[in-house]
């Protein structure tokens, strides 16, 4: 929105870029799931991070995540989370 309001980029350019990103998203998610990540929606990611934080700090009020409640799907979910074994 800022690019449009400040006339930093032409509307046509932004539309083309958005369409291109939408077309490549499934391939990005397939690659990430191939690396060991799990598809997740934003709310799922927030709950998982909160649960990890609670576990790390010793807080016993951590909540578990249920993929079925959010109806997450690999295509168009917007995020892939997981442990790929990398550190740092």
Buried (B, 14 or more C-beta within 10 A) or exposed (E): EEEEEEEEEEEEEBEEEEEEEEEEBEEEBBEBBEEEBBBBBEEBBEBBEBBEEBEEEEEEEBEEBEEEEBEBEBEEBEBBBBEEEEEE
